[in-house]
Amino acid sequence: MFEQTSAAQRVGAFMSQRDQRADGGRRQVRVTRSDILIQRRFAGIAMLISVPVAAYRGVALAVEQAEGAHGGAAYRLSLAHADPDLDVVLFETQDSGAAAADWKYWSFYLDLPRLAAAEGEAHEVPGPAEKQIFWRRRLVNVAKRRPRFLTRRKRGQPERTSEVFAGEREIVCYE
């Protein structure tokens, strides 16, 4: 289980996860907006795998029976990929409110659909379409304006800048 930190604190930081195929049974995972970096040792060879976020199907929320005396529900939030070896666990908790908040946050941050995982299958959850605010384009009209400090200056006159130097030699030195 992860320590109880917010999703924003885990962005860009390496997280340690279980990996049966890796040496020592652990791998390091770093989640960024553009790609997922998976660092592990396999048969003594260090490898760093970079998987683009667009290769993932979505952010999956799975509800399982919790182990222990309480026997409540355990929530696991992960990035679902077609290859199960590339699935990345983002968050594990027994708090349903924290799981729902992180599910919404990761889906919005990575611009991926929310998936509900049940019995090994992940199905997309219909919800309100949220607009991604991070990738705004600048307004084209504003980009074409002259900067503020140049608006006080007069524009150049091209007819005055075309001076012709006729009858002169050009000196070129190749050393």
Secondary structure, DSSP 8 states (H G I E B T S, - for coil): ---S--HHHHTTSEEEEE-TTSGGGEEEEEE-SSEEEEEEEETTEEEEEEEEGGGS-EEEEEEEE--SSS--EEEEEEEE-SSGGG-EEEEEES-HHHHHHHHHHHHHHHT--EEEEETTEEEE---------TT----HHHHHS--GGGTTS----HHHH----TT--------
